[in-house]
Amino acid sequence: MEEILCREKQVKILRDIMGKPHQMTPPALFLYGHTSTGKSLVLGSILKSSQVLHVIVNCVECYSQRFLFEHVLNAIRADGAAILDTSTLIKCDNMSDFVRLLQQEVVAKKLDMQTVYIVLDKAERLRDMEQNILPAFLRLQELTGLNLCTILVSEIVWEKYRFGTGFLEPLVIQFPDYSKDELVEIICHDRPEDYPEGFYNMYVNLVLNIFYYACRNLKELRHLVTLNFKTYVQPINSGEATMGDTKKLWKHIEPHLKKALCTLYLREVSSSQWERYQQEIETADNVGLQGLTHRSHVELPYYSKYLLIAAYLASYNPAKSDRKFFAKNSGKVNKKVQLNQAKKKDRTSNHMLGPKPFPLDRLLAIFYSIVEGRVAPTANIFMQITSLVSLHFLGHATGEDQIEQPKYKCLVSLDFIKAVSRTVNFEVTRYLYDFA
């Protein structure tokens, strides 16, 4: 078993509990702690080194009881190997059959006296299944009569699992968060061979001084340390500084680390990419509202883009003009309309007056007129409207009459909506009253 840093206490507790393969173990263990605290690493290493039969199940992947039962039974039958003949797969969809088939498979392998471990990772998902699943797995040793131990691995405390009677209390083992010194010790094992240990240790401490109070996730901190190390040693590689020039290296890396605070937990955006986006915001004149880049436009769902365009048109076009822009057969333009168009230059621009509130039915009518293809009015469309409100692209317009249907205002700028329209090849200015 490879050395696991800063988890010696938990390793010793688990080894003492599991004992030797033929010794009886507690019927259930409960391991809990935040993300990246070493739960799965410690448990997986101990099970591999002890060479006992064990099954590790991800409850996110096995989201139904049938998938959960079949995964456990087929993994025990295959003993860790891949099953090539699908006709031999075990089918099971209820707990009574699962207990019976589990007894058969363990006895068939002549392992009924050896401890069998069933590890349920992301065990909090079991609370969403039928109410008999979790109590049955906790009592699996009693139900099967086998030397069997169920291990639940979770990120929430055991008290949140109790929702009824019949529970067998498991043995609870906590994996606390790593301290700052422990994080430094673990991350320093990723040190490049070209740099001395003291130099890299000092760099890791600098990074944690900025990020530790905002983030305790070991994986995220490891990612940030590795990502920014090239920037930190750039003055050394260019000959502008040496490893002993601590102040110069700090002044060079400090602005980069502070900007990287904005990319915490955003693995698809590195700190250097974020800086380029910020430079685009400062230099470009046609960037949208609230400092959003063109990348943000692309990330909007397809129908959300058309909903946002429809909201902008409803905010800046008079309601009387909808028939002119969106009706397929609006007829000939009469002399009165021509006269109004001739006097349009004398009126104040709608964009100068700001966005006006519009009802929900008008928004949907414009949306179904401009969107490509036939779209059914499903709940997904209304959810995307709610998402646009939460992103502050749309705002609620409250009035005195609270009984009538909700009204909204579009809060984005003209440049922003033009950028969104380009991503769906929609020429928005053709449908705006001020530009028509």
HELIX and SHEET records of a PDB file:
HELIX    1   1 GLU A    8  MET A   18  1                                  11    
HELIX    2   2 LYS A   39  SER A   50  1                                  12    
HELIX    3   3 GLN A   65  ALA A   78  1                                  14    
HELIX    4   4 THR A   86  THR A   88  5                                   3    
HELIX    5   5 MET A   95  ALA A  108  1                                  14    
HELIX    6   6 ALA A  123  ASP A  128  5                                   6    
HELIX    7   7 ILE A  133  LEU A  138  1                                   6    
HELIX    8   8 LEU A  140  THR A  144  1                                   5    
HELIX    9   9 TRP A  158  TYR A  161  5                                   4    
HELIX   10  10 LYS A  180  ILE A  187  1                                   8    
HELIX   11  11 CYS A  188  ASP A  190  5                                   3    
HELIX   12  12 GLU A  197  PHE A  211  1                                  15    
HELIX   13  13 LEU A  218  TYR A  232  1                                  15    
HELIX   14  14 GLN A  234  ASN A  237  1                                   4    
HELIX   15  15 THR A  246  ALA A  260  1                                  15    
HELIX   16  16 LEU A  261  THR A  263  5                                   3    
HELIX   17  17 SER A  271  THR A  283  1                                  13    
HELIX   18  18 LEU A  289  GLY A  291  5                                   3    
HELIX   19  19 HIS A  294  GLU A  299  1                                   6    
HELIX   20  20 TYR A  302  TYR A  316  1                                  15    
HELIX   21  21 ALA A  319  SER A  321  5                                   3    
HELIX   22  22 ASP A  322  PHE A  326  1                                   5    
HELIX   23  23 LYS A  335  ALA A  342  1                                   8    
HELIX   24  24 LYS A  344  ASP A  346  5                                   3    
HELIX   25  25 ASN A  350  LEU A  353  1                                   4    
HELIX   26  26 LEU A  360  ILE A  370  1                                  11    
HELIX   27  27 ALA A  379  SER A  390  1                                  12    
HELIX   28  28 LEU A  414  THR A  423  1                                  10    
HELIX   29  29 VAL A  428  TYR A  431  5                                   4    
SHEET    1   A 5 HIS A  54  ASN A  58  0                                        
SHEET    2   A 5 VAL A 116  ASP A 121  1                                        
SHEET    3   A 5 LEU A 148  SER A 154  1                                        
SHEET    4   A 5 ALA A  28  TYR A  32  1                                        
SHEET    5   A 5 LEU A 171  GLN A 174  1                                        
SHEET    1   B 3 PHE A 358  PRO A 359  0                                        
SHEET    2   B 3 LYS A 407  CYS A 410 -1                                        
SHEET    3   B 3 LEU A 394  HIS A 396 -1                                        
END                                                                             
